[in-house]
Amino acid sequence: MRARRLHRATLAGLLVLPLLGVAGCGTDHPALTRDEATQQSQRLVQDIAQVFGQAEVINPKTLSVSCDSLFGNSGEVRYISGAFNIQLSLEADAATFRTVRDHWTGLGWKVVEDQYKQETRSGAVSLKDPDDGTNFTLVSTNSPHLLAVLSSSACYRETDRGDRN
């Protein structure tokens, strides 16, 4: 039952990202292909998991989303919206979120959101790459050993109608 709730939360995250307008479309001349954008999204979450050492990425989900609101109604410019869970060996706490924030800001990423509530042991940190608009939010879940990552890749230009899945 718990796994089903987490799975639903992951899928809900995929649906919410496009509504929030967090697309990584930082340019009106996207240079990526869909495969490159998908790989970028998958590498990003693996890199986040590596910051924790012994952590495993589970329940990966990606979806191609139109950047229509930014580039008109053609649907040709898209980004990859990703929702992932990271299984931790230790319980997440304030230091968990600080570690991710400090690591990514050290790489030049900008903090969009950073919060942690000790009384509920819940937190979120959102960061964005100022160069290409790639971004992610790391949030706590109802399990102290499981974090959720919602991400948006840089944009890519659709080359084939098959790119819209």
Solvent accessible surface area in square Angstrom, and as a share of the most:
residue,aa,sasa,rsa
1,M,166,0.74
2,R,125,0.46
3,A,75,0.58
4,R,154,0.56
5,R,113,0.41
6,L,16,0.08
7,H,65,0.29
8,R,128,0.47
9,A,61,0.47
10,T,5,0.03
11,L,69,0.35
12,A,49,0.38
13,G,7,0.07
14,L,11,0.06
15,L,119,0.59
16,V,62,0.36
17,L,8,0.04
18,P,42,0.27
19,L,150,0.75
20,L,116,0.58
21,G,60,0.57
22,V,46,0.26
23,A,18,0.14
24,G,1,0.01
25,C,18,0.11
26,G,58,0.56
27,T,68,0.39
28,D,85,0.44
29,H,143,0.64
30,P,15,0.10
31,A,100,0.77
32,L,47,0.23
33,T,63,0.36
34,R,47,0.17
35,D,98,0.51
36,E,77,0.35
37,A,0,0.00
38,T,27,0.15
39,Q,95,0.42
40,Q,31,0.14
41,S,1,0.01
42,Q,83,0.37
43,R,139,0.51
44,L,10,0.05
45,V,2,0.01
46,Q,88,0.39
47,D,58,0.30
48,I,0,0.00
49,A,4,0.03
50,Q,130,0.58
51,V,34,0.20
52,F,45,0.19
53,G,53,0.51
54,Q,150,0.67
55,A,25,0.20
56,E,105,0.47
57,V,28,0.16
58,I,49,0.25
59,N,51,0.26
60,P,81,0.51
61,K,63,0.27
62,T,48,0.28
63,L,64,0.32
64,S,6,0.04
65,V,19,0.11
66,S,35,0.23
67,C,4,0.02
68,D,46,0.24
69,S,113,0.73
70,L,100,0.50
71,F,58,0.24
72,G,42,0.40
73,N,143,0.73
74,S,63,0.40
75,G,5,0.05
76,E,69,0.31
77,V,6,0.03
78,R,20,0.07
79,Y,5,0.02
80,I,0,0.00
81,S,0,0.00
82,G,0,0.00
83,A,1,0.00
84,F,2,0.01
85,N,2,0.01
86,I,0,0.00
87,Q,65,0.29
88,L,15,0.08
89,S,67,0.43
90,L,139,0.69
91,E,84,0.38
92,A,10,0.08
93,D,51,0.27
94,A,24,0.18
95,A,42,0.33
96,T,16,0.09
97,F,4,0.02
98,R,115,0.42
99,T,59,0.34
100,V,0,0.00
101,R,58,0.21
102,D,76,0.39
103,H,79,0.35
104,W,12,0.04
105,T,51,0.30
106,G,67,0.64
107,L,108,0.54
108,G,36,0.35
109,W,27,0.09
110,K,121,0.51
111,V,62,0.36
112,V,102,0.59
113,E,64,0.29
114,D,61,0.31
115,Q,77,0.34
116,Y,50,0.19
117,K,103,0.44
118,Q,109,0.49
119,E,142,0.64
120,T,89,0.51
121,R,106,0.39
122,S,41,0.26
123,G,8,0.08
124,A,9,0.07
125,V,0,0.00
126,S,11,0.07
127,L,1,0.00
128,K,80,0.34
129,D,25,0.13
130,P,77,0.49
131,D,131,0.68
132,D,46,0.24
133,G,5,0.05
134,T,4,0.03
135,N,17,0.09
136,F,2,0.01
137,T,30,0.18
138,L,0,0.00
139,V,39,0.22
140,S,27,0.17
141,T,38,0.22
142,N,96,0.49
143,S,7,0.05
144,P,63,0.40
145,H,64,0.29
146,L,3,0.02
147,L,1,0.00
148,A,15,0.12
149,V,0,0.00
150,L,33,0.16
151,S,1,0.00
152,S,1,0.00
153,S,1,0.01
154,A,9,0.07
155,C,5,0.03
156,Y,0,0.00
157,R,95,0.35
158,E,17,0.08
159,T,114,0.67
160,D,87,0.45
161,R,154,0.56
162,G,47,0.45
163,D,22,0.11
164,R,92,0.33
165,N,115,0.59
